[in-house]
Every structure is written in structure tokens, then in C-alpha cells.
């Protein structure tokens, strides 16, 4: 299950980057006014609404897969080295009374 969600997560992340890069900036209308290509390939409303909706959908799927991977990952409480973690634990030692020492000769 984790592998499938991770694959979906990576594919959506790459597609989200590509969709954002495909969108034109705010200054693109000025370039189209001086002989640039018009974006009628996406329909009469242009690429703004189509790519905007595609970006929103990819972002929602990205967030859902991120949260689900976090929940799945946090439910597993295993250590990388379980035997080593248990055996190297430092145990507190009990305090022992000091042994009487001889006083130095004067």
C-alpha cells in the first residue's frame, strides 16, 4: 500500500511541476498583443482556467498523498537497529557507601 501511494505521490509531484511551468505569467498577455501566439488550443476560455483547474486538482492529490504517507509512516514504530537499541541502554547504578580510607600519616 505504501509503495502504491509513494508512486502516485511522485507522479503527481512531477506533473504538478510541469503544469505550473506550462502556465503563462502575468506579462504574457503583453507579448501576445505584439504578434505572439494566442492560446486557443485549450478552448475559447484559454489555458488559464484549464491549467488552473489542473493545478488545483494536482495540488489536492499531492496533499492527500502527503498526509496519508505521513499517517502510515508514523504508525510504524520500529527502530533501524532494534537489538542494539535495547542492549546498549544505560542503566543507572545504585549509590554505594564510600569505603573507609586510611588517613595519610603526618
Order of alpha helices (4+ residues) and beta strands (2+ residues): alpha-alpha-alpha-alpha
